[in-house]
């Protein structure tokens, strides 16, 4: 079968590399999503192990759909009953790009009616109760070709389960993991985040250092599917745990707000990595490098979307840039920001930039050093 992993724009290559490391065949990246082949046993493995993907969609079928009748008949032909029980709730959502069927609400209605007709016929009822578990149907209509999926994840994969609260605008865990991955951090060098907020970046760094699968402490929609025996989930969890590392790591997070530091400590405890990270109240403009020839700094300072906040952010970038003038030659610094004048305020151009999205907000990862 085919799986599709949606992701934030800019993370496609990282998700593709994750899939290859997991041994998935036929990996193919497109804008905002990555495809691979696999079996039912890979549904638990992908959900538990993926760090940068948004969710795991199982493709049920694809077909040309230049009109509503083609869409209805194509959906009607798919074996929904193999996965959705008689009392299952099956909401529909999706999108259309460059297609004759451009009205998403109309397409949602057609997909729902066709799936309901098929299920009603199989279960011998005129009206389906939809009183049971949820089986989220998703569709994508691209250039008049329709793709139909069932969502195996439920809540997005960024919801690791360790962050009940956040400080201000949250950085999604999947994006934080991507930034750590881009820094090439693997647990050997010192790792620093001078604007740690609720601790997401250092926590994701600790999970990467320990090689701990990010989905071990949460549940997924497909865990109640009858076609997926519980042993497959237990096997996937055991496999992931067997690959964990156990060592000591030099990971530090600082923030000028004491409430943020306290919350970061709490979140690290929930994530099971509090023994790997030291959080402190600290001013990023007074940052001091540890005595190490190698290291990574990955951080997400305030962007300053409003005018007054923008001016404050620019001053913050200047003071932080001054502290970073002493960046050792073999250290790497990654700063995520949506501010168009970041480099000017920071005081030096980035060695490389990578376009990313924090939710719907267009950002750049400014990369300095090796």
C-alpha positions as MATLAB code, in Angstrom:
seq = 'XXXXXXXXXXXXXXXXXXXXXXXXXXXXXXXXXXXXXXXXXXXXXXXXXXXXXXXXXXXXXXXXXXXXXXXXXXXXXXXXXXXXXXXXXXXXXXXXXXXXXXXXXXXXXXXXXXXXXXXXXXXXXXXXXXXXXXXXXXXXXXXXXXXXXXXXXXXXXXXXXXXXXXXXXXXXXXXXXXXXXXXXXXXXXXXXXXXXXXXXXXXXXXXXXXXXXXXXXXXXXXXXXXXXXXXXXXXXXXXXXXXXXXXXXXXXXXXXXXXXXXXXXXXXXXXXXXXXXXXXXXXXXXXXXXXXXXXXXXXXXXXXXXXXXXXXXXXXXXXXXXXXXXXXXXXXXXXXXXXXXXXXXXXXXXXXXXXXXXXXXXXXXXXXXX';
ca = [
       0.000    0.000    0.000;
       0.959    3.646   -0.315;
       1.366    6.124    2.553;
       1.393    9.899    2.248;
       3.076   12.033    4.908;
       2.003   15.709    4.786;
       4.553   18.126    6.224;
       5.311   21.807    6.604;
       6.672   23.340    3.409;
      10.444   23.155    3.429;
      10.638   19.906    5.411;
      10.018   17.479    2.542;
      13.640   16.350    2.163;
      13.978   15.751    5.915;
      10.813   13.629    6.021;
      11.984   11.691    2.942;
      15.299   10.958    4.649;
      13.469    9.781    7.788;
      11.419    7.366    5.699;
      14.527    5.995    4.001;
      16.211    5.445    7.374;
      13.125    3.514    8.483;
      13.583    1.295    5.437;
      10.473    2.400    3.518;
      10.624    1.706   -0.227;
       9.631    3.995   -3.091;
      10.078    7.273   -1.220;
       9.015   10.275   -3.299;
       8.885   13.910   -2.136;
       6.500   16.562   -3.472;
       5.553   20.037   -2.272;
       4.144   19.657    1.221;
       4.008   15.856    1.238;
       6.132   12.724    0.906;
       4.985    9.315   -0.345;
       6.283    5.821    0.372;
       5.205    2.216    0.094;
       4.658   -0.124    3.004;
       2.422   -2.633    4.753;
      -0.129   -2.455    7.557;
       2.716   -3.114   10.021;
       4.331    0.154    8.935;
       1.387    2.229   10.195;
       2.521    1.877   13.846;
       6.205    2.221   12.896;
       5.703    5.456   10.971;
       3.417    7.056   13.548;
       5.703    6.226   16.451;
       9.017    7.144   14.811;
       8.507   10.123   12.484;
       9.848   13.407   13.891;
       9.156   15.925   11.117;
       6.004   14.657    9.366;
       2.549   16.023   10.178;
       0.546   12.776   10.023;
       0.399    9.391    8.282;
      -2.285    8.973    5.623;
      -3.088    5.558    4.137;
      -4.099    5.800    0.487;
      -7.232    3.813   -0.359;
      -7.287    4.661   -4.045;
      -6.879    7.215   -6.814;
      -8.786    7.851  -10.033;
      -9.529   10.565  -12.619;
     -12.402   12.830  -11.533;
     -13.104   15.607  -14.031;
     -16.749   15.862  -12.866;
     -18.925   15.098   -9.831;
     -20.279   11.835  -11.276;
     -16.730   10.502  -11.719;
     -15.905   11.546   -8.161;
     -19.019    9.817   -6.775;
     -18.463    6.576   -8.651;
     -14.747    6.497   -7.799;
     -15.421    6.880   -4.084;
     -18.287    4.364   -4.241;
     -15.924    1.727   -5.663;
     -13.478    1.865   -2.742;
     -13.613   -0.779    0.060;
     -14.487    1.523    2.978;
     -16.003   -1.399    4.882;
     -12.556   -2.986    5.214;
     -11.711   -0.270    7.739;
     -14.859    1.591    8.858;
     -17.314   -0.416   11.023;
     -21.075   -0.014   10.943;
     -21.141    2.541   13.759;
     -17.964    4.396   12.692;
     -17.961    8.171   12.378;
     -16.401    9.177    9.053;
     -16.034   12.962    8.590;
     -14.522   14.190    5.322;
     -12.032   16.960    4.616;
      -9.651   17.751    1.780;
      -8.494   20.184   -0.869;
      -8.490   20.770   -4.624;
      -5.678   22.199   -6.768;
      -5.754   23.037  -10.475;
      -8.878   20.942  -11.034;
     -12.325   21.364  -12.595;
     -13.836   20.324   -9.252;
     -12.630   23.373   -7.345;
     -15.399   23.699   -4.733;
     -14.087   21.917   -1.651;
     -17.468   21.911    0.224;
     -19.179   20.362   -2.811;
     -16.465   17.717   -3.101;
     -16.727   16.974    0.623;
     -20.452   16.403    0.227;
     -20.012   14.062   -2.762;
     -17.289   12.006   -1.025;
     -19.433   11.716    2.104;
     -22.530   10.622    0.177;
     -20.653    8.026   -1.860;
     -18.865    6.521    1.164;
     -22.166    6.490    3.108;
     -23.960    4.725    0.247;
     -21.291    2.030    0.082;
     -21.223    1.491    3.847;
     -25.018    1.572    4.142;
     -25.329   -1.097    1.460;
     -22.689   -3.336    3.099;
     -24.180   -3.027    6.605;
     -27.796   -3.163    5.417;
     -28.967    0.177    6.815;
     -30.384    3.317    5.256;
     -28.953    5.646    7.893;
     -25.547    5.085    9.492;
     -25.472    6.014   13.211;
     -21.852    7.318   13.235;
     -21.895    6.906   17.000;
     -18.599    5.055   17.313;
     -14.924    5.801   16.772;
     -13.761    8.380   14.247;
     -12.317    7.335   10.882;
     -11.168   10.550    9.236;
     -11.461   10.499    5.437;
      -9.231   12.882    3.498;
      -9.169   13.653   -0.198;
      -6.824   15.536   -2.498;
      -7.902   16.500   -6.014;
      -4.857   17.521   -8.037;
      -5.078   18.213  -11.781;
      -8.408   16.324  -11.991;
      -7.041   13.224  -10.244;
      -8.557   12.334   -6.887;
      -6.646   10.634   -4.073;
      -8.578    9.170   -1.117;
      -7.010    8.511    2.268;
      -7.773    7.393    5.794;
      -5.908    9.308    8.504;
      -4.062    6.831   10.733;
      -2.700    9.433   13.162;
      -5.660   11.334   14.600;
      -4.044   14.303   16.330;
      -1.128   15.726   14.333;
       2.232   14.092   14.975;
       3.534   17.353   16.416;
       1.392   16.619   19.474;
       3.969   14.492   21.270;
       2.064   14.655   24.541;
       4.618   16.559   26.619;
       3.460   20.130   26.071;
       0.140   20.945   27.673;
       0.951   24.666   27.654;
       3.172   27.024   25.719;
       4.606   30.520   26.047;
       3.061   32.849   23.454;
       3.253   31.702   19.820;
       4.182   28.017   19.950;
       6.826   26.391   17.762;
       5.500   23.056   16.559;
       7.467   20.087   17.777;
       7.891   18.800   14.204;
       9.518   22.078   13.140;
      11.709   22.131   16.244;
      12.884   18.594   15.429;
      13.603   19.691   11.853;
      15.766   22.608   13.042;
      17.737   20.289   15.331;
      18.172   17.857   12.440;
      19.438   20.657   10.182;
      22.033   21.524   12.834;
      23.399   17.956   12.524;
      23.187   17.506   16.273;
      23.459   13.865   17.319;
      24.214   14.138   21.027;
      27.996   14.366   21.013;
      28.488   18.154   21.158;
      27.125   20.880   23.437;
      23.656   22.072   22.364;
      22.261   25.488   23.296;
      18.965   27.391   22.888;
      19.184   30.937   24.323;
      15.472   31.685   23.656;
      14.054   28.368   24.832;
      10.524   29.493   25.758;
       8.574   26.399   26.804;
      11.579   24.218   25.961;
      10.480   22.630   22.691;
      13.818   22.856   20.845;
      16.002   21.485   23.699;
      13.438   18.727   24.365;
      13.451   17.669   20.708;
      17.271   17.795   20.784;
      17.245   15.468   23.792;
      14.868   13.049   22.056;
      17.196   13.016   19.033;
      20.296   12.563   21.212;
      18.677    9.604   22.979;
      17.258    8.309   19.680;
      13.916    8.118   21.478;
      10.912    7.788   19.175;
       8.707   10.887   19.610;
       5.392    8.992   19.460;
       5.971    6.480   22.247;
       3.950    8.411   24.832;
       0.766    9.088   22.847;
      -2.065    7.293   21.099;
      -3.099    7.226   17.438;
      -6.382    6.905   15.556;
      -5.466    3.587   13.929;
      -4.864    1.892   17.293;
      -8.562    0.964   17.385;
      -8.697   -0.345   13.789;
      -9.695   -4.025   13.757;
      -7.385   -4.706   10.792;
      -4.393   -3.684   12.918;
      -3.742   -6.236   15.692;
      -2.492   -4.784   18.956;
       0.699   -6.812   18.649;
       1.763   -4.649   15.673;
       1.707   -1.565   17.907;
       3.556   -3.384   20.687;
       6.145   -4.694   18.236;
       6.710   -1.199   16.816;
       7.074    0.276   20.308;
       9.488   -2.476   21.376;
      11.549   -1.979   18.216;
      11.758    1.771   18.859;
      12.727    1.315   22.524;
      15.445   -1.186   21.616;
      17.094    1.515   19.492;
      17.309    4.093   22.305;
      20.667    5.355   23.549;
      21.509    5.899   27.201;
      24.213    8.413   27.973;
      24.925   11.899   29.300;
      24.305   14.958   27.125;
      25.223   18.640   27.353;
      21.928   20.311   26.416;
      21.030   23.759   27.753;
      18.053   26.065   27.392;
      17.895   29.632   28.626;
      15.162   32.265   28.728;
      14.881   35.667   30.355;
      11.359   34.829   31.576;
      11.425   32.730   34.770;
       7.896   31.426   34.080;
       9.075   30.068   30.724;
      12.020   28.333   32.361;
       9.762   26.697   34.929;
       7.372   25.536   32.216;
      10.263   24.197   30.126;
      11.426   22.102   33.088;
       7.896   20.764   33.529;
       7.606   19.852   29.840;
      10.998   18.117   29.912;
       9.797   15.985   32.812;
       6.667   15.017   30.860;
       8.867   14.107   27.870;
      11.109   11.949   30.060;
      14.261   13.932   29.255;
      14.632   16.186   32.293;
      17.872   14.416   33.170;
      19.358   15.442   29.797;
      18.671   19.199   29.832;
      19.615   22.089   32.063;
      17.212   25.051   31.941;
      18.222   28.422   33.404;
      16.953   31.981   33.566;
      19.395   33.806   31.293;
      19.772   36.850   29.038;
      20.585   35.842   25.439;
      22.541   39.078   24.911;
      25.016   37.856   27.540;
      25.410   34.369   26.112;
      28.747   32.664   26.763;
      30.073   29.738   24.757;
      31.152   26.590   26.602;
      34.746   25.476   26.257;
      34.268   23.114   23.324;
      35.608   23.235   19.747;
      32.276   21.956   18.386;
      28.671   22.748   19.233;
      25.217   23.700   18.012;
      22.990   26.659   18.817;
      19.413   26.373   17.563;
      16.921   29.014   18.582;
      13.628   30.713   17.768;
      13.674   34.296   19.103;
      10.565   36.525   19.079;
       9.659   37.687   15.571;
       7.945   40.983   16.403;
       4.875   40.904   14.167;
       3.401   44.192   15.431;
       5.172   47.536   14.911;
       6.309   48.114   18.500;
       7.209   44.458   18.947;
       9.115   44.600   15.638;
      11.315   47.398   16.966;
      11.919   45.470   20.160;
      12.750   42.357   18.153;
      15.267   44.268   16.037;
      17.027   45.516   19.158;
      17.007   41.969   20.524;
      18.603   40.690   17.300;
      21.322   43.364   17.541;
      22.254   42.469   21.106;
      22.121   38.744   20.379;
      24.196   39.274   17.222;
      26.823   41.062   19.271;
      27.011   38.065   21.618;
      27.326   35.746   18.611;
      30.321   37.623   17.184;
      32.428   35.210   19.222;
      30.873   32.173   17.490;
      33.695   29.607   17.305;
      34.669   28.542   13.806;
      33.442   24.959   14.170;
      30.136   25.786   15.862;
      26.851   25.952   13.972;
      24.114   28.509   14.692;
      20.557   28.266   13.328;
      18.076   31.059   13.984;
      14.456   30.783   12.838;
      12.810   34.135   12.113;
      10.142   35.680    9.896;
      11.719   39.139   10.199;
      12.773   40.333    6.733;
      15.598   42.442    8.183;
      17.023   39.812   10.507;
      20.480   39.632    8.931;
      20.901   43.410    8.910;
      19.925   43.646   12.586;
      21.957   40.586   13.552;
      25.042   42.195   12.024;
      26.126   39.597    9.482;
      24.657   37.667    6.546;
      23.879   34.003    6.993;
      26.156   31.446    5.379;
      23.019   29.673    4.172;
      19.260   30.206    4.382;
      16.421   27.716    4.200;
      12.806   28.730    3.633;
      10.445   27.169    6.161;
       6.942   27.747    7.492;
       5.997   28.041   11.149;
       2.331   27.136   10.699;
       1.186   29.553    7.977;
       3.949   32.068    8.754;
       6.752   32.185    6.200;
      10.157   32.095    7.904;
      13.820   31.551    7.163;
      16.275   29.357    8.990;
      19.426   31.498    9.039;
      22.393   29.122    9.216;
      25.847   30.236   10.378;
      28.984   28.160   10.682;
      30.177   24.797    9.445;
];
